[in-house]
Amino acid sequence: MEYPLSQLQRVHPLTPEFIHDLKSRIRRIEARMNNTLLLKGDICRDLFLIEKGIVGCYDKDRQKRYYTWIFYEGDFITAVDSFNNQTVSNETIVAITECILWAITKEDLEELTKKYPEFSIIRQILTDKYHVQSRVMDAQRKRHPEEYYDYLLSTYPYLQLVPATALASLMGISRTKLYTILDRKKR
């Protein structure tokens, strides 16, 4: 329980009442590599915080995965539209590595937001952070693949730990193209 509290306190101080209430609502989950946290077609009922490991969101067309985002320790992850609107998800969320996650339901998140002003502030700050991050990522995707690769690894060094197939998918290139970039980088 210390990890989620430390992550939230980095954003804003927490009251003892909030801490007590959160402890009764949050759950610790251990996910093995390749465990599915959300299937496309299901409704996302949880917001996750990654304590350990790497988690990815992807869409699937036929048998090919198209990663939209890959998250690491300290990140909050959910299928945003499905979670916020309680609608069917267009994404699958999977543990790329073994993970320790903390989860809270949509209902509990909403109750905490209404009840505790500090949590409302934290939620708004984190929402703004991820909105900006998403816009920057969309802009960076338009760059030449080698420049985009450089951007990704300088901004998100943990992506070096991700399988090449997932990284190539995130970049919107083939695995062969990624290997060509990697070969050029070695020279």
Summary of the structure (lengths in Angstrom):
residues: 187
radius of gyration: 17.5
end to end distance: 45.7
largest distance: 56.8
contacts: 543
relative contact order: 0.16
helix: 50%
strand: 24%
